[in-house]
Amino acid sequence: MDLLMTAKKLAERVEAEAIKAKIPVAVCIVDVHGNLVLQHRMNGAPVFSLEISERKAYTSALVGMRTVDLLKLVQPGQSLYVLPSVGGGRFCPMGGGVPLTEDGQVYAGIGVSGGTAEEDVAIVEAALQERAKVAA
């Protein structure tokens, strides 16, 4: 698999979904080691959304979970409470990050930021569903 080509296609799908939702976002894809593969910010997306999208992608790639599902696990008294404070603060449990898998193995993570956490989740999930339709 050519990860850069895959990342470009995913970013295009995210942008298309964000345009439909009328929410400018940033999208980031990192590999399973946390290395940046692609980062894109739509016109009008907040500048800070670049950093947040990268942190969401990093978190989902390295932890292997959707970031929205991590939120409940990082609350006081929960098993991953310390996660946001390790790794130089790179782990981000805000919704909008999704691990990318092939044959049950995580190979990358995608992060979307620019709207509310709920909007970011909806945009990335819609983009991934569209990708699955095309692949089928």
Summary of the structure (lengths in Angstrom):
residues: 136
radius of gyration: 13.8
end to end distance: 16.8
largest distance: 41.9
contacts: 474
relative contact order: 0.22
helix: 50%
strand: 20%
